[in-house]
């Protein structure tokens, strides 16, 4: 193979791997909310009025569409923190996101997420 063919093959492989890594992320489980004003794991200050969330492993800046399974309400949030650290929970949402999803009073709810 020539150098040109190797470059084309490497580009094709990178494109395929990139498509696999950006495949639709979906997860269902319990979510809670928090309203601290301390710094998040990403280094920015937590803003309870922003549409943000904490996830254990998704990259900071990832946007997720979150659906409350109990009432069908949805919101798009940006991952800017790590957590939740409670067994069985998949997401910690800002108070504003929880309000939009209609579960501030309950404290937690059942959700499904997918990349926005």
Secondary structure, 3 states (H helix, E strand, C coil): CCHHHHHHHHHHHHHHHHHHHCCCCEEEEEEEEECCCCECCCCCECCCCCCEEECCCCCCCCEEEEEECCCCCEEEEEEEECCCCCCCEEEEEEHHHHHHHCCCCCCEEEEEEEEC
